[in-house]
Amino acid sequence: MKIAFLGGTFDPPHLGHTRLARQVLAHKLTDLVLFVPSWHPPHKNGMPVTPFFNRMAMLKLAVEGVAGFAVSDIEERLKKTPSYTIDIIRELEREYPDDRIELMIGADSLIQLHTWYRGDLLAAEREFITYPRPGIEVNLDVMKQYWAEDIALKLTGSICDLPVSDISSSEIRARLGRGEKAAHMMEKTVCQYILDHKLYRE
């Protein structure tokens, strides 16, 4: 089985995440989308992040009942600080020894992959499912600035024809912080959870 590792802070999870995952399954790019919320994301150092248990609870609500969706709490169990993608994937391989774990990332992350911890090993070892991001263009010339040609070709070729979402968690947090509505950006169950737990208020 092919498993698409979709990591992120998911603070909060939104329709952009779930619609994208549905399209990846519909295009038969993978057999299972595994949502993996970060325990201590390295790119968020110094920035406030909602407690893990809240983010995990919202994510479970967001994917509940959807065939081909699953959520992993592996980062909570490992409690790595910071948590690096390569370490988490290698741990997941022990849990899914008969399956192939692919890395699902946005085009904005793909062009920054050379800056990731052991990004070189990720690029060499993993297959990628790369989804477009607003305003981000990836081409072979750009990738060859950082990678050998064979790796640059592989990474550029991983870009899939998938819908572009302009929904972001940061925008949702900002809207809610200003007392504005953002229900149209999330599953109803996630929106209710945020209201019940008084999250993202100034």
Secondary structure, 3 states (H helix, E strand, C coil): CEEEEEEECCCCCCHHHHHHHHHHHHCCCCCEEEEEECCCCHHHCCCCCCCHHHHHHHHHHHHCCCCCEEECCHHHHHCCCCCCHHHHHHHHHHHCCCCEEEEEEEHHHHCCHHHCCCHHHHHHHCCEEEECCCCCCCCHHHHCCCCCHHHHHHHHCCECCCCCCCCCHHHHHHHHHCCCCCHHHCCHHHHHHHHHHCCCCC
